[in-house]
Amino acid sequence: MRSGAKVAIAGGVFVVVAGGVAYGGYTLVSDDGGSSPAKNRTQGAPARTGPLGADEIKQTSAAFLQAWAKGDAAAAAALTNNQAVAATALGGYRDDAHIADVTITAGAPTGAVVPYTVKAQVSFEGKTAPLSYSSQLTVVRGQSTFKPLVDWQPAVLHPQLKTGERLVTGGAQNPEIEAVDYKDRPLTKEKYPSLGAILDGLREKYGAKVNGTAGVELQIQGNGTPARTLITLQKGSPGKLRTTLDADVQAAAETAVKRFGESSVVAVKPSTGEIRAVADNRSDKFPASLQAAIAPGSTMKIITATMIMNNGLGGANEKAECPSTVQWKGYTFHNLNDFSLTDATLTRAFARSCNTAFIKPVKPLDDKGIADTALGQTARDYFGLGQNNWKIGGVSSFDGNVPPSSGVETAASYIGQGKVQMSPLDMASVAATVVNGGFHQPILVPKDLDNRPIATAKPLPGPIADQLQQMMRAATVGEGTAVQAMAQVPGPKGAKTGSAEVDQQGKANSWFTGYGNGLAAAGLVQSGGHGGDAAGPIVAQVLKAG
């Protein structure tokens, strides 16, 4: 990084041009100029304690940014509360990422938080590219020294950095790919933001296999995750990678998840398991669409209904008791608002999402000693779930967990609570299995590209598949809980709503799975409330794009 002593002031901000900082009424000069926050402190004055003063926040942040811009990693790190880690990261910024000519412009603080923008040049073996981004730092009081210090976090250096990651410029780790959908239409993270991590994973797994070559890039590396490209200094030659995605459905999914925060959706083609869309809108950037492992609520009643019918405990058109409450091993389970149905069939109980109707008829299994394992066996045998053997291609996924249970947890699992865990991908596959009459493991990349093993399951017995379809159709008409959400989806169609309560969470997680228009899809909105209110509209919007 260049050195010097240039200062620019504009309005309420200070600009670090390297070597000097001006910030409001404070002027700080590098050590060769003779003053610093430490040197301006009265000799022998006691350390300040208590809340940080505005002067401490301004002076500390300005001195830190000044040292960083100069490339003085040691001086900048000494102004943080994690000196060793900060020194390594700041040194790597200069030496491994090859970032130079740094200019940092800081805005006015909000409390102890100081925002700033960084503009610089990335240079490697004669190739250069501009770099610019915004981030922020927080000034805290040192726990032992009581000095004001920058709270060191990787995101101070770059907002996308996480613990264990670093910036590196050089030959890219993996050859480039040109990802396309099943119709050969290009898929980019700029147009489809939810695919960012997925495309990185596909590049790592298949770049060489499709004969791509690597370019020169500034990347985020580390943590055992695929490298993420920030800037390309010189492009490589991408190899074409065909996925199972559908650009139109993916676009609909990207738009749909914007309706609610902390939302995810997946769509699959029922007859093949081909994944047509994957989208997330989450503050933590976690790919919950593929990897969430949380209770699916009443969407699990699809599998519970299969278990009931497969064990001769009921049928779609047979009478099902739906009292307002039911006891299981001393615990009382309730329906929503304690509603009850009289003269109901299992289909009507499913359509209204009656909890008690999916717990009470299972009691004979408890007498046989298989109540604790029957649900998991059904999930494995007919829906391919819970065996940790899905290989969708290039990226990780969670294929559900329905473990043996005991006591109250057994009854809770029948209505999608307890220890049961699913992802939107899993529940989209469940709906696909129902409408198709059998399971096809979801795939993102054609299996013949790498000849990976694909999970299998038994086909649903014909009469059970027909009855499940009848029950899911019933949820979309009349008094069904999915009527409003699925109103605009072309038929034939079916759905199931779900709400999963979470301890110490104000609102339940909203779940919804359904099929129609040639697709099956499932959505999750954490803290979204009732399934038909949040996840339902997201799923319906995606199904309409089929």
Secondary structure, 3 states (H helix, E strand, C coil): CCCCCEEEEECCEEEECCEEEEECCEEEECHHHCCCCCCCCCCCCCCCCCCCCHHHHHHHHHHHHHHHHHCCHHHHHCCECCHHHHHHHHHHHHHCCCEEEEEEEECCCECCEEEEEEEEEEEECCEEEEEEEEEEEEEEECCCCCCEEECCCHHHHCCCCCCCEEEEEEECCCCCEEEECCCCCECCCCCCHHHHHHHHHHHHHHCCCCCCCCCEEEEEEECCCCCEEEEEEECCCCEEEECCCCHHHHHHHHHHHCCCCCEEEEEECCCCCEEEEEEEECCCCCCHHHHCCECCHHHHHHHHHHHHHHCCCCCCCCECCECCEEEECCEEEECHHHCCECCCEHHHHHHCCCCHHHCHHHHHHHHHCCHHHHHHHHHHHHHCCCCCCCCCCCCCCCCCECCCCCCHHHHHHHCCCCCCEECHHHHHHHHHHHHHCCCCCCECCCHHHCCCCCCCCCCCCHHHHHHHHHHHHHCCCCCCCCHHHHCCCCCCCEEEEEEECCCCCCCCEEEEEEEECCEEEEEEECCCCCCCCCHHHHHHHHHCCC
